[in-house]
Amino acid sequence: MSQANPIKNQQPDDLFIQVKSYMVGFLLSVILTAMPFWAVMTHHFEKPLTIAVVLVAAIVQIVVHLKYFLHLNFSKEGKLNTFSFLFTALIIVMVVGLSVWIIYAANALMM
């Protein structure tokens, strides 16, 4: 049972493009982590604006991770992975959301 080594089958240009993609993702992740950290530690902004900066940076960082590290996109090759991920995320959100709803409803009925 021999498996083909994917690195041996790739051209040097393909490897350069992959490494470049990972480096861009890494740098964006570092910047998107440092910005909210700076905003919180320096107290440069008011509290609501600091919370907004942290939330926006977190959402953008999720998108960066999905694009640069998980390679989710809407190209022909990536559509199946993207839709599988979105379906999984939908199911998880529904299970967690409905569970919290049921727990609060049960708590309200016990009071």
C-alpha positions as CSV (number, residue, x, y, z in Angstrom):
1,M,0.0,0.0,0.0
2,S,2.1,2.8,-1.2
3,Q,0.8,6.3,-1.2
4,A,1.9,8.9,-3.7
5,N,3.9,11.7,-2.1
6,P,2.0,15.0,-3.1
7,I,5.2,17.1,-2.8
8,K,7.1,15.0,-5.3
9,N,4.3,15.5,-7.9
10,Q,4.2,19.3,-7.7
11,Q,6.2,21.8,-9.6
12,P,8.4,24.3,-7.7
13,D,6.1,27.1,-8.8
14,D,3.2,25.4,-7.1
15,L,5.1,25.0,-3.9
16,F,6.1,28.6,-4.0
17,I,2.5,29.7,-4.4
18,Q,1.4,27.4,-1.5
19,V,4.1,28.8,0.8
20,K,3.3,32.3,-0.2
21,S,-0.4,31.7,0.6
22,Y,0.5,30.3,4.0
23,M,2.8,33.2,4.7
24,V,0.2,35.8,3.7
25,G,-2.4,34.0,6.0
26,F,0.1,33.9,8.8
27,L,1.0,37.6,8.6
28,L,-2.7,38.6,8.4
29,S,-3.4,36.4,11.4
30,V,-0.6,38.0,13.4
31,I,-1.9,41.5,12.5
32,L,-5.5,40.6,13.3
33,T,-4.4,39.3,16.6
34,A,-2.1,42.2,17.5
35,M,-4.7,44.9,16.7
36,P,-7.3,43.9,19.3
37,F,-4.6,43.1,21.8
38,W,-3.2,46.6,21.4
39,A,-6.7,48.1,21.6
40,V,-7.5,46.3,24.8
41,M,-4.1,46.7,26.5
42,T,-3.7,50.5,25.8
43,H,-7.3,51.5,26.5
44,H,-6.9,53.8,23.5
45,F,-10.6,53.6,22.6
46,E,-13.8,53.7,24.6
47,K,-15.1,50.4,25.8
48,P,-17.9,49.9,23.1
49,L,-15.4,50.8,20.3
50,T,-12.8,48.4,21.7
51,I,-15.4,45.6,21.8
52,A,-16.3,46.4,18.2
53,V,-12.7,46.3,17.1
54,V,-12.2,42.9,18.8
55,L,-15.4,41.4,17.2
56,V,-14.6,42.7,13.7
57,A,-11.0,41.5,13.9
58,A,-12.3,38.1,15.1
59,I,-14.7,37.8,12.1
60,V,-12.1,38.9,9.6
61,Q,-9.6,36.4,11.1
62,I,-12.1,33.6,10.7
63,V,-12.4,34.5,7.0
64,V,-8.6,34.6,6.7
65,H,-8.2,31.2,8.3
66,L,-10.9,29.7,6.0
67,K,-9.3,31.2,2.9
68,Y,-5.6,30.8,3.5
69,F,-5.3,27.7,5.7
70,L,-8.4,25.6,4.8
71,H,-8.4,26.8,1.2
72,L,-12.2,27.2,1.1
73,N,-13.3,29.0,-2.0
74,F,-15.9,28.8,-4.8
75,S,-13.7,27.6,-7.6
76,K,-14.6,24.4,-9.3
77,E,-12.2,22.4,-7.2
78,G,-13.2,24.0,-3.9
79,K,-17.0,24.1,-4.1
80,L,-17.5,20.7,-2.6
81,N,-15.3,21.4,0.4
82,T,-16.8,24.8,0.9
83,F,-20.4,23.6,0.8
84,S,-19.5,20.7,3.1
85,F,-18.0,23.1,5.6
86,L,-21.0,25.5,5.4
87,F,-23.4,22.6,5.9
88,T,-21.4,21.3,8.9
89,A,-21.3,24.8,10.4
90,L,-25.1,25.2,9.9
91,I,-25.8,21.9,11.7
92,I,-23.4,22.8,14.6
93,V,-25.0,26.3,15.0
94,M,-28.5,24.7,14.9
95,V,-27.6,22.0,17.5
96,V,-26.0,24.5,19.8
97,G,-28.6,27.2,19.3
98,L,-31.6,24.8,19.8
99,S,-29.9,23.2,22.8
100,V,-29.5,26.6,24.5
101,W,-33.2,27.4,23.6
102,I,-34.4,24.1,25.1
103,I,-32.3,24.6,28.3
104,Y,-33.7,28.2,28.8
105,A,-37.2,27.0,28.2
106,A,-36.8,24.1,30.7
107,N,-35.3,26.5,33.2
108,A,-38.2,28.9,32.8
109,L,-40.7,26.1,33.3
110,M,-39.0,25.1,36.5
111,M,-39.1,28.5,38.1
